[in-house]
């Protein structure tokens, strides 16, 4: 297949490139190559490449920043998706797009299914949901993948932040009332490859297996990295007073992916061990 990855330099995009390039004709474009908020720019970059599949890994992901930069957030996460969908529909190109656990409000208490009602509680979640709606409205050939709590080798992420902080701070305070599934972008990219090559379409939830809260995740990060001289204290989300609210429970149920492909994702603890080993921490 001929595949165009938009946002190929990002954390997820770079792993998608590495996963796909041995098997397919893959090209990548990033922020310096096109303006996702411009229909004309999207048309130029996609028509110039003429791919079979467009993977949109471009996104505005600063969750707290979205609260004060709503227009910029929506221009990328919603209008940008609309632009890509319209261009691809005209040319019969399949779209692979990524969304988030933050389209849910966290009140369910059990893993969210693909067909559960969305009800975001922050601007970022609203922008991603709007992108989902545009995708479904303007494309009849799409793969919409929701994932969560991403970390990877090429981008700012929670794992790296914790390890770096532990070098200078001997006490870390981390929330224990938000539960989700940490997901290694390398594993997510591998799952995406399976779905693309299997010609799947529709909505899929994909994360590493299992769940934890951010406090438990931090303890595992430090233990795996061999950090023994740092104390981690659990706190509640309201103590942080961050601009954007977060769902208290946003675990995604991945049964559809398992039943469709016959494959399961690695447990998050195993994936984390692999990541920290690769990073040389």
C-alpha positions as CSV (number, residue, x, y, z in Angstrom):
1,X,0.0,0.0,0.0
2,X,1.0,3.6,-0.5
3,X,0.5,5.4,2.9
4,X,0.8,9.0,3.8
5,X,1.4,9.8,7.5
6,X,0.5,13.3,8.6
7,X,2.3,14.3,11.8
8,X,5.0,11.7,11.1
9,X,7.6,13.4,13.4
10,X,5.4,13.2,16.5
11,X,5.4,10.5,19.2
12,X,2.9,8.3,17.6
13,X,3.6,9.3,14.0
14,X,7.3,8.4,14.2
15,X,6.5,4.9,15.5
16,X,3.9,4.4,12.8
17,X,6.6,5.3,10.3
18,X,9.0,2.8,11.7
19,X,6.4,0.0,11.9
20,X,5.0,0.5,8.3
21,X,8.0,1.5,6.2
22,X,9.5,-2.1,5.9
23,X,6.2,-3.3,4.4
24,X,4.6,-0.4,2.5
25,X,5.5,2.6,0.4
26,X,5.3,5.3,3.2
27,X,5.7,9.0,3.0
28,X,5.5,11.5,5.9
29,X,4.5,15.2,6.2
30,X,4.5,17.4,9.2
31,X,3.8,20.9,10.4
32,X,6.4,22.5,8.2
33,X,5.0,20.9,5.1
34,X,1.3,21.8,5.3
35,X,-1.3,23.6,7.4
36,X,-3.9,21.2,8.6
37,X,-6.4,24.0,9.3
38,X,-6.4,24.9,5.6
39,X,-8.5,22.9,3.2
40,X,-6.3,24.0,0.3
41,X,-3.1,23.0,2.0
42,X,-4.5,19.6,2.9
43,X,-5.6,19.1,-0.7
44,X,-2.2,20.0,-2.0
45,X,-0.3,17.7,0.3
46,X,-2.6,14.7,-0.2
47,X,-3.2,15.0,-3.9
48,X,0.6,15.5,-4.4
49,X,1.2,12.2,-2.8
50,X,-1.8,10.3,-4.1
51,X,-1.8,7.6,-1.3
52,X,-4.1,4.6,-0.8
53,X,-4.3,5.5,3.0
54,X,-3.9,8.7,4.9
55,X,-3.0,8.3,8.6
56,X,-3.7,11.5,10.5
57,X,-1.4,11.5,13.6
58,X,-1.4,15.3,13.8
59,X,-3.1,16.7,16.9
60,X,-3.1,19.6,19.4
61,X,-2.5,17.6,22.6
62,X,-1.8,20.1,25.3
63,X,-4.9,19.3,27.4
64,X,-4.5,22.2,29.8
65,X,-3.4,24.6,27.1
66,X,-6.6,23.8,25.1
67,X,-8.6,25.5,27.8
68,X,-7.1,28.9,27.0
69,X,-6.4,28.2,23.3
70,X,-9.8,26.9,22.2
71,X,-9.7,28.3,18.7
72,X,-6.3,26.8,18.0
73,X,-7.2,23.5,19.5
74,X,-10.4,23.2,17.4
75,X,-8.7,24.3,14.2
76,X,-6.3,21.3,14.5
77,X,-8.4,18.6,16.2
78,X,-11.8,19.3,14.5
79,X,-11.5,21.5,11.4
80,X,-8.3,19.8,10.4
81,X,-10.0,16.4,10.5
82,X,-12.9,17.8,8.4
83,X,-10.4,19.1,5.8
84,X,-8.6,15.8,5.5
85,X,-11.9,13.9,5.4
86,X,-13.3,16.0,2.6
87,X,-10.1,15.7,0.5
88,X,-9.9,12.0,1.0
89,X,-13.6,11.3,0.2
90,X,-13.2,13.1,-3.1
91,X,-10.3,10.8,-4.0
92,X,-11.6,7.5,-2.5
93,X,-8.7,7.5,0.1
94,X,-9.1,5.6,3.4
95,X,-8.4,7.7,6.5
96,X,-6.9,6.4,9.8
97,X,-7.5,8.9,12.6
98,X,-6.8,8.9,16.3
99,X,-9.0,10.0,19.2
100,X,-8.9,9.8,23.0
101,X,-10.3,8.4,26.2
102,X,-11.1,12.0,27.0
103,X,-14.2,12.0,24.9
104,X,-15.8,10.2,27.9
105,X,-16.8,11.8,31.2
106,X,-15.4,9.1,33.4
107,X,-18.6,8.3,35.2
108,X,-19.3,4.8,33.9
109,X,-16.9,2.9,36.2
110,X,-16.4,0.0,33.8
111,X,-14.4,0.0,30.6
112,X,-15.9,2.1,27.8
113,X,-17.1,0.4,24.6
114,X,-16.8,1.9,21.2
115,X,-20.6,2.6,21.1
116,X,-20.8,4.2,24.5
117,X,-22.2,7.7,24.6
118,X,-19.5,10.4,24.6
119,X,-19.6,13.3,27.0
120,X,-16.3,15.2,27.3
121,X,-15.5,17.4,30.3
122,X,-12.7,19.5,28.9
123,X,-12.0,21.6,25.8
124,X,-9.5,19.0,24.4
125,X,-12.1,16.2,24.7
126,X,-14.7,18.4,23.0
127,X,-12.3,19.2,20.1
128,X,-11.5,15.5,19.6
129,X,-15.2,14.5,19.7
130,X,-15.9,17.2,17.1
131,X,-13.1,15.7,15.0
132,X,-14.7,12.3,15.3
133,X,-18.1,13.7,14.2
134,X,-16.6,15.4,11.2
135,X,-14.8,12.1,10.2
136,X,-18.0,10.1,10.4
137,X,-20.0,12.8,8.6
138,X,-17.6,13.4,5.7
139,X,-15.9,10.0,5.2
140,X,-17.4,6.7,4.3
141,X,-14.0,4.8,4.5
142,X,-12.3,5.5,7.9
143,X,-10.6,3.8,10.8
144,X,-11.1,5.7,14.0
145,X,-8.9,4.6,16.8
146,X,-9.3,5.8,20.4
147,X,-6.3,5.3,22.7
148,X,-5.1,6.7,26.0
149,X,-2.2,7.8,28.3
150,X,0.3,7.6,25.4
151,X,4.1,7.6,25.9
152,X,6.8,6.9,23.4
153,X,10.4,7.5,22.3
154,X,9.9,10.7,20.3
155,X,7.9,13.2,22.4
156,X,7.1,14.7,25.7
157,X,5.4,12.2,27.9
158,X,4.6,11.3,31.5
159,X,7.2,8.5,31.9
160,X,10.1,10.7,30.9
161,X,8.8,13.6,33.0
162,X,8.7,11.4,36.1
163,X,12.2,10.1,35.6
164,X,13.6,13.5,35.0
165,X,11.8,15.0,38.0
166,X,13.2,12.2,40.2
167,X,16.7,13.4,39.4
168,X,16.1,16.7,41.3
169,X,13.1,16.2,43.5
170,X,13.1,13.6,46.3
171,X,9.3,13.8,46.9
172,X,6.8,13.6,44.1
173,X,3.1,14.2,44.5
174,X,0.9,12.4,42.0
175,X,-2.9,12.0,41.7
176,X,-4.5,8.7,42.6
177,X,-8.1,9.4,41.5
178,X,-7.7,9.1,37.7
179,X,-7.7,5.6,36.3
180,X,-6.6,4.7,32.8
181,X,-4.4,2.4,30.7
182,X,-0.8,3.6,29.9
183,X,-0.1,2.8,26.3
184,X,3.3,2.6,24.5
185,X,3.1,4.2,21.1
186,X,5.2,1.4,19.6
187,X,2.5,-1.2,20.6
188,X,-0.3,1.1,19.4
189,X,1.5,1.5,16.0
190,X,1.7,-2.3,15.7
191,X,-2.0,-2.7,16.3
192,X,-2.7,0.0,13.7
193,X,-0.7,-1.9,11.2
194,X,-2.8,-5.0,11.8
195,X,-6.0,-3.1,11.3
196,X,-4.8,-1.4,8.1
197,X,-3.5,-4.6,6.6
198,X,-6.7,-6.4,7.6
199,X,-8.8,-3.8,5.8
200,X,-10.8,-3.0,9.0
201,X,-12.9,0.1,9.3
202,X,-15.0,1.8,11.9
203,X,-14.2,2.6,15.6
204,X,-11.7,0.6,17.6
205,X,-10.4,1.1,21.2
206,X,-6.7,0.2,21.5
207,X,-4.6,0.5,24.7
208,X,-2.1,-1.7,26.5
209,X,-3.9,-4.2,28.7
210,X,-4.7,-3.5,32.3
211,X,-5.3,-0.3,34.2
212,X,-3.9,1.8,37.0
213,X,-4.0,5.3,38.4
214,X,-1.3,7.9,37.9
215,X,0.2,7.3,41.4
216,X,0.5,3.5,40.7
217,X,1.9,4.3,37.3
218,X,4.6,6.5,38.9
219,X,5.6,3.8,41.4
220,X,6.1,1.3,38.6
221,X,8.0,3.8,36.4
222,X,10.5,4.6,39.2
223,X,10.9,0.9,40.2
224,X,11.5,-0.1,36.6
225,X,14.0,2.7,36.2
226,X,15.9,1.6,39.3
227,X,15.1,4.8,41.2
228,X,15.0,4.0,45.0
229,X,15.6,7.4,46.7
230,X,12.3,9.2,45.8
231,X,9.1,9.2,47.8
232,X,5.8,9.4,46.0
233,X,2.8,10.8,47.8
234,X,-0.8,10.3,46.5
235,X,-3.0,13.4,46.2
236,X,-6.4,14.2,44.8
237,X,-7.0,15.9,41.5
238,X,-8.6,19.0,43.0
239,X,-5.4,19.7,44.9
240,X,-3.6,20.4,41.6
241,X,-6.3,22.8,40.4
242,X,-5.3,22.3,36.7
243,X,-7.1,24.3,34.1
244,X,-8.7,21.2,32.4
245,X,-10.8,18.6,34.3
246,X,-9.9,15.0,33.7
247,X,-12.2,12.0,33.8
248,X,-11.8,9.9,37.0
249,X,-12.1,6.6,35.1
250,X,-11.3,6.4,31.4
251,X,-10.3,2.8,30.8
252,X,-11.2,1.7,27.2
253,X,-12.5,-1.8,26.5
254,X,-10.6,-3.4,23.7
255,X,-12.6,-6.5,23.1
256,X,-13.6,-5.5,19.6
257,X,-9.9,-5.3,18.6
258,X,-9.2,-8.7,20.1
259,X,-12.2,-10.4,18.5
260,X,-11.5,-8.8,15.1
261,X,-7.8,-9.5,14.9
262,X,-7.3,-12.5,17.2
263,X,-4.5,-10.5,18.9
264,X,-4.1,-9.0,22.3
265,X,-2.0,-6.1,23.4
266,X,0.8,-6.5,26.0
267,X,0.1,-5.6,29.6
268,X,1.0,-2.1,30.4
269,X,3.7,-3.2,32.9
270,X,5.4,-5.3,30.2
271,X,5.3,-2.5,27.7
272,X,6.7,0.0,30.2
273,X,9.6,-2.4,31.0
274,X,10.4,-2.6,27.3
275,X,10.2,1.2,26.8
276,X,12.4,2.0,29.8
277,X,14.9,-0.6,28.7
278,X,15.0,0.9,25.1
279,X,15.5,4.4,26.5
280,X,18.4,3.3,28.6
281,X,17.1,4.6,31.9
